[in-house]
Amino acid sequence: MARDNNIYLIGGSIPELATDPTSSDPSSKTYYNTSLTFSPTGALLATHRKVHLFDIDIPGQITFRESDVLSPGNQLTIVDLLPDYGRIAVAICYDIRFPELAMIAARKGCFALVYPGAFNTTTGPLHWKLQGQARAMDNQIYVALCSPARDMGAGYHAYGHSMIVDPMAKVLVEAEEGEEIVSFQLEGAKIEETRRNFPLRDQRRFDVYPDVSQGF
């Protein structure tokens, strides 16, 4: 699909069966929640394995434990879309709740964070947009959230509402819960303007608190 349409493609996320690095048995396998990024030639550019597994229990509403089936990934995924655009970071769904990943990506020069995800109809209305805006505002970069459409006949009800958020936390475009394609032209000048007006990167006090990007 990426090759046929001459585009960069982040392919949502899929179950991946791979060698288990924690096992002494080289034939041992484990499952990951994995997102693949492809170039306009169809080449595989990056593989992101979801770092933070979705294990929650909200009494009377939802109980879900990804760790019963999946293993966590162990690295941040940064993708160079060169020479066409620049650098982005890819993470999956629940990863968005952990601002450290986003901060490291921004400090490594990413202009956008892309989160394929499927928040449910309990957490989605509360936190989906809020998390996207928070990660964009904290790091003064673009954030793209991509969700499946809602299917009330399925066992899991996705919230939907794919969206793009700018560095000032403004929602530029947002889908509803049904099948829909949204797009927006991203401008690097908006990142520069935001960082010039609010110079957070120059005002951080790493003499008071540690720089989470050190060591990456």
C-alpha positions in Angstrom: 0.0 0.0 0.0 2.8 2.4 0.8 4.6 1.6 -2.4 1.4 1.7 -4.6 0.5 5.2 -3.2 4.1 6.5 -2.9 3.6 7.5 0.8 5.0 6.9 4.2 2.7 4.5 6.0 2.4 3.8 9.8 0.3 0.6 9.8 -1.6 0.8 13.0 -0.7 -2.1 15.3 -0.9 -5.9 15.0 0.0 -8.9 17.1 3.6 -10.0 16.4 5.0 -13.4 17.2 8.7 -13.1 17.8 11.6 -14.6 19.7 11.4 -14.1 23.4 14.6 -12.2 24.5 14.0 -13.1 28.1 14.1 -16.9 27.5 17.2 -19.0 27.4 15.5 -21.2 24.8 16.2 -19.7 21.4 13.0 -21.4 20.0 10.8 -19.7 22.7 8.3 -17.2 21.2 6.3 -14.3 22.7 3.6 -11.9 21.4 4.0 -8.1 21.1 1.6 -5.3 20.1 3.6 -3.9 17.1 3.4 -1.0 14.7 5.3 -1.1 11.4 6.4 2.0 9.5 7.0 1.7 5.7 8.7 4.0 3.2 7.2 5.2 -0.2 9.2 2.3 -1.8 7.5 -0.2 0.5 10.6 -0.8 2.6 10.2 -1.4 6.3 11.6 1.6 8.2 10.8 0.9 11.8 9.2 -1.5 14.2 7.7 -0.2 17.4 6.7 -2.7 20.1 4.3 -1.2 22.6 6.3 -0.4 25.7 3.5 0.1 28.3 0.9 -2.7 28.4 -2.7 -1.8 29.1 -3.6 -3.4 32.5 -6.5 -1.7 34.2 -9.4 -2.5 36.4 -12.1 0.1 36.7 -14.8 -1.4 38.9 -18.2 -1.7 37.2 -16.8 -0.4 33.9 -13.9 -2.3 32.4 -11.2 -4.8 33.2 -8.4 -5.4 30.7 -5.0 -7.1 31.0 -2.7 -7.0 27.9 0.1 -8.6 29.9 -1.9 -11.8 30.1 -1.1 -12.3 26.4 1.6 -9.8 25.4 5.1 -8.9 26.3 6.3 -5.2 26.5 8.7 -3.7 24.1 11.8 -2.1 25.5 12.7 0.9 23.3 11.6 4.3 22.0 11.0 4.2 18.2 12.2 7.2 16.2 11.8 7.2 12.4 13.7 9.4 10.0 11.4 10.4 7.0 14.3 11.7 5.0 15.0 13.5 2.8 11.3 14.4 2.5 10.2 15.6 5.9 12.2 15.0 9.1 12.0 12.9 12.2 8.9 11.4 13.9 8.3 9.1 16.9 5.8 6.2 16.9 4.2 4.8 20.0 1.0 2.8 20.6 -2.1 3.6 22.5 -1.4 3.4 26.3 2.2 4.6 25.6 0.7 8.1 25.3 0.0 8.2 29.1 3.7 8.2 29.8 5.2 11.7 29.0 8.8 10.6 29.3 8.7 8.8 25.9 7.3 11.9 24.2 9.8 14.3 25.9 12.7 12.1 24.8 11.4 12.0 21.3 11.0 15.8 21.2 14.5 16.4 22.6 15.9 14.1 19.8 14.4 16.3 17.1 11.1 14.8 16.3 8.5 17.2 14.8 5.6 14.9 15.4 4.4 12.0 17.7 2.2 9.4 16.1 0.0 7.2 18.3 -2.1 4.5 16.7 -4.5 3.6 19.5 -7.8 2.3 20.5 -9.0 4.0 23.7 -12.4 2.5 24.8 -15.7 4.3 25.3 -14.9 4.6 29.1 -11.5 6.2 29.0 -11.7 7.8 25.5 -14.2 10.6 26.3 -12.1 11.5 29.4 -8.5 11.2 28.2 -8.0 10.6 24.5 -8.0 14.2 23.4 -6.6 15.4 26.7 -3.6 13.2 26.4 -3.0 14.2 22.8 -3.1 17.9 23.7 -0.9 17.4 26.8 1.9 15.6 24.8 1.7 18.3 22.1 1.8 21.2 24.6 4.4 19.7 26.8 6.8 19.2 23.9 5.7 21.9 21.5 5.3 19.5 18.6 2.5 17.9 16.5 0.6 14.9 17.8 -1.4 12.6 15.6 -3.8 10.1 17.2 -5.2 7.4 14.9 -8.1 5.2 16.2 -10.2 2.4 14.7 -13.9 3.4 14.0 -16.4 2.3 16.6 -18.1 -1.0 16.1 -20.8 -1.6 18.7 -21.1 -5.2 17.4 -17.5 -6.0 18.4 -16.3 -7.3 21.7 -14.2 -4.1 22.2 -15.7 -0.7 21.6 -13.1 1.8 20.3 -13.7 5.4 21.0 -12.7 6.6 17.5 -12.0 10.4 17.2 -8.7 10.3 15.3 -7.2 13.7 15.4 -4.2 16.0 14.8 -3.0 18.4 17.5 -0.7 21.3 16.9 2.2 22.5 19.2 -0.1 24.9 20.9 -2.5 22.1 21.8 -5.1 23.2 19.3 -7.0 20.3 17.7 -6.6 21.0 14.0 -8.9 18.3 12.7 -10.9 15.5 14.4 -12.9 12.6 13.2 -16.1 11.3 14.8 -16.6 7.7 15.9 -17.3 6.3 12.4 -15.0 5.5 9.5 -13.4 8.8 8.3 -10.1 10.1 6.9 -8.7 13.3 8.3 -5.7 15.3 7.1 -3.9 18.5 7.7 -0.8 20.2 6.3 1.8 20.4 9.1 4.0 23.5 9.2 7.5 23.5 10.8 7.1 27.3 11.3 4.4 26.6 13.8 6.8 24.6 16.0 9.4 27.4 15.7 6.9 30.1 16.6 5.6 28.2 19.6 9.1 27.6 21.0 10.0 31.2 20.4 7.0 32.5 22.2 7.3 29.9 25.0 11.0 28.9 25.3 10.5 25.9 27.5 13.5 24.1 26.1 15.8 26.9 27.3 14.0 27.3 30.6 14.1 23.7 31.9 16.0 23.3 35.2 18.0 20.1 34.9 20.0 21.3 37.9 16.8 20.8 39.9 15.4 17.6 38.3 17.0 15.1 36.0 16.9 15.1 32.2 15.0 12.0 31.3 16.6 11.9 27.8 20.1 11.3 29.2 21.3 7.8 28.3 19.1 7.4 25.2 
